[in-house]
Amino acid sequence: CGPCRQENRKMLPVYQKYHAAGFEIISLSLDNERSLWLNAMQTDGMIWPQVSELRGGASATGGMYDVTDLPRNVLIDKTGRIYAKDLHGEDLIEAVEGLLKARH
């Protein structure tokens, strides 16, 4: 979807800046068509791990993580606890920085 593609491009600089410090992104695609999914990953520069069942909204993984609206992100701390959901822009950067500082 258009909003997802825009979010992918916004996440790339965040990933590049914080990945070496321990920040990881794992993308779950709700695409149905493999070729469209692969093209989006390449075009948007999504260099982090990607997963898809290629089942669209019927994705079992999407259901497990309550992915009902797109785009969606979930920030998980080092213990596996959900820290925040659907943060964007400066709110996301502040939360990531806070969690990375708490690691040390």
N, C-alpha and C positions, 0 to 999 in steps of 0.2 A: 504494500500500500504506500501511497505517497508520504504520509506522515512517518511511517517506519523508515523509509529510505532517507528522509531528512534527518531523522534521529541517528541513523547509522553514521552519517557524515559528521554529526556533532560529537559522537562518541569516539571517533578515531583520534583526535588530538588528546582527549582525556586518557585514552588507553596508552598512547605513545608517551605521555608525560609520567604516568603513574605505574605502568606495568612493571618496570624494573624494581619498584619499591614494594611490589606484592599485590597490586590491583590486577584482577583478572575479569574478563568478560566472557560469558558463554551465551551465544545467541541461539534462541529457539525460533525456528521459522515455522509459520503456519501456512506455508505455500503448499500448493497441490502439484505444481509442475517443476520437476527437477531443473530443467534448462533455465527457467526464469529465476529460480533460487540461486543457481550457480552464477548466472549473469549478474544478479544484484550483489552478490558477495564480491565478485571481481570489480565491478564498476564502482562500488562504494568503498573499496579498499578495506574490507572487513578481514583483518589479519588474525583475529582471535578465533578460538574454537567455535564451530557451527554445528548445530544438530537440527534435523527435521525428520519427521515421519512421513512427510509429503502427503498428509491426510487433512490439510487445512484445519478448519475449526473442530474436526473430529479427533485431533491429536490427543492421545492419552496423556502425554507429558504436559501439554498445555492445560488440560483439566486438572492435573495433579498440582500445578502451581497457580491455579486460578487465573490463567491468562484468558481474560474475557474481552478486554479492550486493548487496542494496539495504537501506538507502541506502548510497551510496558517494561519497566525495569524493576528489579528487586536487588537491593544492596544487602549482602549477607556478610556478617562479621566472621572472624577467624574461628569462632566456635560453632558456626553453622546457624546462628540465630539471625532471623530477619531483622535488620537494623532500620530499613526504610524502604518505601516503595514509591515508584514514579517520581523520582527526583530528576530535575533537568537543570541545565545551565550552571549558574553559580551555586545553587543549592546542592547539586550533585557533587561538584568539586569540593565544597566545604565538607560535606559528609565523608567523601573519600579521604581527604586530608586528615580529618579527625580520626577515622578508623585506622589509617596507616600510622599515625602518631601513637595511638593506643597500643599498637603491636610491639612497640619498642620499650 
